Amino acid sequence: MSRNNIIKKNWPKYLLQWGVLAAIVVALSGLIKFAEPADPEKYCPFGGLQALSTNLANNSLPCSMSSLQVMMGLVLAAAVILFSKLFCGYICPLGTVQDLLGKAREAMHIKSIKIRNRSIADKILRIFKYALLFWIFYNTVGASELFCKNLDPYYAVATGFKGEITLWMSIVSLACVVLGSFFIDMFWCKYLCPLGAISNSLKFWLWIGVLFGVYFVADVLGANIPWAVLLGAFCLLGYMLEIFNARPKLQLLHIMKDEDLCNKCGLCVKKCPHHIDVKAFNNGKICSVDCTLCGDCVAACTSGALKTGISRHSKGKGWKYVPAILTVALVAFGIWAGGRFELPTIDMKWGLETTAEDGSIIRKIDAGQLETVRMDGLRSVKCYGSSMAFKAKLEKIQGVYGVKTFVKKHEAEILYDPAVTNPDKIREAIYVPSKFRVQTPDPAQVPVVKIVTIRVEKMYDKMDINYLGMQMRLTGKKIYGLESEFACPLIVRVYMDPEENLDADWFRNIVEMKTLEMPVHGGGTKVTEVDYEFVKMEDEVGSMPVEDFIRRMFSPFKAEFKSRIQESEGKQQFIYEIADPNYEKPIILRNMPFLSNHLSKHDGIIGIYLQLNDKLQPAIQVRFAAPMTAEKLWELMTMETWTITYAKDDVRETPAKLSFKTPGTCHPYEN
């Protein structure tokens, strides 16, 4: 039977496969502009299973993972156990690409390399996907970061090789997909795919359940077996079951075979993507661990001997649509369910027990006396790393004993002792006063700025002042900056042109806007949901000299080296200065530590600064003395590669973080 006839008869599979692949290409290529950039990880079930493992082992979730990915992982597991590897057969873009590569090879009349199923070579090669599975999960759980990004061929291509990848790993894995699958049918799926290893293992769910049950009982009995042992046992058991018992018998849906109608033509084996042998049929049903219920064998059968069903007595042609319908229904359920709840990114407690050196408990806090306060609007709590930074801040607050963070909603549940502290004290302790420069006034035109004070609620994150400032920037009003100060309600000082007369109603409309729509580079708009509450506008209006305002809004940087200061005593010192209005941008401040790190390795460098010069211009200044010269310093600053020391034993050559086009000026340093 021709390939076109198979596609025609098995159109649900190809409609889903090619439709998903086309949707991914359109979304990630930017052919259609969306409000938010497309996320290649958004519906990833493999990432979800890694996130679930990390949550169970560490009470944390890797960055960028949410309940949606976890639910998609659970849905995939349920689908494998109850039906088959539907994700592999109908959705996975890597499976679709491999299928297309096989068709391309046939069209070019190139012979494939045959590796017979259950041969020695086949059994040896299958171990590699379990080794990859162990390696990926071990590193992911250990670091609470998705290690699979380093080598995932889909992620590398989807991000244009600009994601969190290790280049050589990504190139090797992509070559395995393209070259390996061009010459060997479904090479990646059968021998290297770690998600395939999980799916194959879950087909033997009863044995896997026994393994986890034994581990749980051992843990209850105090055996304290490391999680890595459970991971290794899972991978080993899955591999052994796959090569020695490749006929799972517990799934509900199968490809059924009527021996009386079979004419032994062999088309089913030839057209099956995995070339499952007819001997894999057991009591009228296929029982191969490789089967994905893709239906190509049914479409290829010319005698009507094959069909999809739950038993040999399943009747009707509609059964052939069931796997595709189930796939769509399960994905839809996963998306729906994933939006109904959120797992905490971290769920940690501390200080509930104080122990002596001999291990005896000196003090134990009764958890029943503690209370929980939920704080929202924490926009800086957006991943595992920022959640841990938030936890570190809370650990310094007396009376706080735990936290759960929910990064999707930017919320946290904080466990505290009401006899020691209260929610207002906690908010004050974690709040960081913030400032945001909307625009810089010209001192020659605006000698004084007006100060209006407003009170707001739901703005307890340091990023909120930025969002409110951007909202005001979009109005076109002559507003120059904002600054916050903790109070209940929060104090926000608005610096503006003396000619602006804005009343409470204007501020209320701006503060209580529900979304911030910001143009993004390259076209399109980024929509950010905000939910601030305007309380009142203070009657008192103040003023400030514009020079003081400019200095107040500027964020300086300073790095000086004590040993170099001592070495340079008595020597003539100089300041090398490069002034540029763009040095007000936050990206410059973020990269100043890298510039300082790079320059500090050279003799004569005494200090590096980002500050306003005498003309109120933002300037990068380097303080130096002999043997350093201005010419040598310019060469160092304009190198394409900087040498950065991240740790004592971690020195890297990295691309320059800042670029300089015009040489600066040099003048004597005045203490």
Secondary structure as the mmCIF struct_conf table of DSSP 4:
data_model
#
loop_
_struct_conf.conf_type_id
_struct_conf.id
_struct_conf.beg_label_comp_id
_struct_conf.beg_label_asym_id
_struct_conf.beg_label_seq_id
_struct_conf.end_label_comp_id
_struct_conf.end_label_asym_id
_struct_conf.end_label_seq_id
HELX_RH_AL_P HELX_RH_AL_P1 ARG A 3 LYS A 9
TURN_TY1_P TURN_TY1_P1 ASN A 10 ASN A 10
HELX_RH_AL_P HELX_RH_AL_P2 TRP A 11 SER A 29
TURN_TY1_P TURN_TY1_P2 GLY A 30 GLY A 30
BEND BEND1 LEU A 31 ILE A 32
BEND BEND2 ALA A 35 GLU A 36
TURN_TY1_P TURN_TY1_P3 PRO A 40 TYR A 43
HELX_RH_AL_P HELX_RH_AL_P3 PRO A 45 ASN A 58
BEND BEND3 ASN A 59 ASN A 59
STRN STRN1 SER A 60 SER A 60
TURN_TY1_P TURN_TY1_P4 CYS A 63 SER A 64
HELX_RH_AL_P HELX_RH_AL_P4 SER A 67 LEU A 82
TURN_TY1_P TURN_TY1_P5 PHE A 83 PHE A 83
HELX_RH_AL_P HELX_RH_AL_P5 LEU A 86 TYR A 90
TURN_TY1_P TURN_TY1_P6 ILE A 91 ILE A 91
HELX_RH_AL_P HELX_RH_AL_P6 PRO A 93 ALA A 107
TURN_TY1_P TURN_TY1_P7 MET A 108 HIS A 109
HELX_LH_PP_P HELX_LH_PP_P1 ILE A 110 LYS A 114
TURN_TY1_P TURN_TY1_P8 ASN A 117 ARG A 118
BEND BEND4 SER A 119 SER A 119
HELX_RH_AL_P HELX_RH_AL_P7 ILE A 120 LEU A 125
TURN_TY1_P TURN_TY1_P9 ARG A 126 ARG A 126
HELX_RH_AL_P HELX_RH_AL_P8 ILE A 127 ALA A 143
TURN_TY1_P TURN_TY1_P10 SER A 144 SER A 144
BEND BEND5 GLU A 145 GLU A 145
HELX_RH_3T_P HELX_RH_3T_P1 PHE A 147 ASN A 150
TURN_TY1_P TURN_TY1_P11 LEU A 151 LEU A 151
HELX_RH_AL_P HELX_RH_AL_P9 PRO A 153 ALA A 158
TURN_TY1_P TURN_TY1_P12 THR A 159 PHE A 161
BEND BEND6 GLY A 163 GLU A 164
HELX_RH_AL_P HELX_RH_AL_P10 LEU A 167 ALA A 175
HELX_RH_PI_P HELX_RH_PI_P1 CYS A 176 GLY A 180
HELX_RH_AL_P HELX_RH_AL_P11 SER A 181 PHE A 183
BEND BEND7 ILE A 184 ILE A 184
TURN_TY1_P TURN_TY1_P13 ASP A 185 MET A 186
HELX_RH_AL_P HELX_RH_AL_P12 PHE A 187 TYR A 191
TURN_TY1_P TURN_TY1_P14 LEU A 192 LEU A 192
HELX_RH_AL_P HELX_RH_AL_P13 PRO A 194 LEU A 202
TURN_TY1_P TURN_TY1_P15 LYS A 203 PHE A 204
HELX_RH_AL_P HELX_RH_AL_P14 TRP A 205 VAL A 220
TURN_TY1_P TURN_TY1_P16 LEU A 221 GLY A 222
HELX_RH_AL_P HELX_RH_AL_P15 TRP A 227 PHE A 244
BEND BEND8 LEU A 252 LEU A 252
STRN STRN2 HIS A 254 LYS A 257
TURN_TY1_P TURN_TY1_P17 GLU A 259 LEU A 261
HELX_RH_AL_P HELX_RH_AL_P16 LEU A 267 LYS A 271
BEND BEND9 CYS A 272 CYS A 272
TURN_TY1_P TURN_TY1_P18 PRO A 273 HIS A 274
HELX_RH_3T_P HELX_RH_3T_P2 VAL A 278 ALA A 280
STRN STRN3 PHE A 281 ASN A 282
TURN_TY1_P TURN_TY1_P19 ASN A 283 GLY A 284
STRN STRN4 LYS A 285 ILE A 286
TURN_TY1_P TURN_TY1_P20 VAL A 289 ASP A 290
HELX_RH_AL_P HELX_RH_AL_P17 ASP A 296 ALA A 300
BEND BEND10 THR A 302 GLY A 304
STRN STRN5 LEU A 306 GLY A 309
BEND BEND11 ILE A 310 SER A 311
TURN_TY1_P TURN_TY1_P21 ARG A 312 HIS A 313
BEND BEND12 GLY A 316 GLY A 316
HELX_RH_3T_P HELX_RH_3T_P3 LYS A 317 TYR A 321
HELX_RH_AL_P HELX_RH_AL_P18 VAL A 322 GLY A 338
TURN_TY1_P TURN_TY1_P22 GLY A 339 ARG A 340
BEND BEND13 THR A 345 THR A 345
STRN STRN6 ILE A 346 LYS A 349
BEND BEND14 GLY A 351 LEU A 352
STRN STRN7 GLU A 353 THR A 355
TURN_TY1_P TURN_TY1_P23 GLU A 357 ASP A 358
BEND BEND15 GLY A 359 GLY A 359
STRN STRN8 ILE A 361 LYS A 364
HELX_RH_3T_P HELX_RH_3T_P4 ALA A 367 GLN A 369
STRN STRN9 GLU A 371 MET A 375
TURN_TY1_P TURN_TY1_P24 ARG A 379 SER A 380
BEND BEND16 CYS A 383 CYS A 383
HELX_RH_AL_P HELX_RH_AL_P19 TYR A 384 GLU A 395
TURN_TY1_P TURN_TY1_P25 LYS A 396 LYS A 396
BEND BEND17 ILE A 397 ILE A 397
TURN_TY1_P TURN_TY1_P26 GLN A 398 GLY A 399
STRN STRN10 VAL A 400 PHE A 406
TURN_TY1_P TURN_TY1_P27 VAL A 407 HIS A 410
STRN STRN11 GLU A 411 TYR A 416
TURN_TY1_P TURN_TY1_P28 PRO A 418 VAL A 420
HELX_RH_AL_P HELX_RH_AL_P20 PRO A 423 ILE A 430
STRN STRN12 LYS A 435 ARG A 437
TURN_TY1_P TURN_TY1_P29 PRO A 443 GLN A 445
BEND BEND18 PRO A 447 PRO A 447
STRN STRN13 VAL A 448 GLU A 457
BEND BEND19 LYS A 458 LYS A 458
BEND BEND20 ASP A 461 ASP A 461
TURN_TY1_P TURN_TY1_P30 LYS A 462 MET A 463
HELX_RH_AL_P HELX_RH_AL_P21 ASP A 464 ARG A 473
TURN_TY1_P TURN_TY1_P31 LEU A 474 GLY A 476
STRN STRN14 ILE A 479 GLU A 485
BEND BEND21 CYS A 488 PRO A 489
STRN STRN15 LEU A 490 MET A 496
TURN_TY1_P TURN_TY1_P32 PRO A 498 GLU A 499
HELX_RH_AL_P HELX_RH_AL_P22 ALA A 504 VAL A 511
TURN_TY1_P TURN_TY1_P33 GLU A 512 GLU A 512
BEND BEND22 LYS A 514 LYS A 514
STRN STRN16 THR A 515 PRO A 519
TURN_TY1_P TURN_TY1_P34 HIS A 521 GLY A 522
BEND BEND23 GLY A 523 GLY A 523
STRN STRN17 THR A 525 GLU A 529
STRN STRN18 GLU A 533 PRO A 545
HELX_RH_AL_P HELX_RH_AL_P23 VAL A 546 MET A 553
STRN STRN19 PHE A 557 GLU A 560
HELX_RH_AL_P HELX_RH_AL_P24 LYS A 562 GLU A 567
TURN_TY1_P TURN_TY1_P35 SER A 568 GLY A 570
BEND BEND24 LYS A 571 LYS A 571
STRN STRN20 GLN A 573 ALA A 579
HELX_RH_3T_P HELX_RH_3T_P5 PRO A 581 GLU A 584
BEND BEND25 LYS A 585 LYS A 585
HELX_RH_AL_P HELX_RH_AL_P25 PRO A 586 LEU A 599
TURN_TY1_P TURN_TY1_P36 SER A 600 LYS A 601
BEND BEND26 HIS A 602 HIS A 602
TURN_TY1_P TURN_TY1_P37 ASP A 603 GLY A 604
STRN STRN21 ILE A 605 LEU A 612
TURN_TY1_P TURN_TY1_P38 ASP A 614 LYS A 615
BEND BEND27 LEU A 616 LEU A 616
STRN STRN22 PRO A 618 ALA A 625
TURN_TY1_P TURN_TY1_P39 ALA A 626 PRO A 627
HELX_RH_AL_P HELX_RH_AL_P26 ALA A 630 MET A 637
TURN_TY1_P TURN_TY1_P40 THR A 638 THR A 638
BEND BEND28 GLU A 640 GLU A 640
STRN STRN23 THR A 641 ALA A 647
TURN_TY1_P TURN_TY1_P41 LYS A 648 ASP A 649
STRN STRN24 ASP A 650 PRO A 655
BEND BEND29 LYS A 657 LEU A 658
BEND BEND30 THR A 662 THR A 662
STRN STRN25 THR A 665 PRO A 668
#
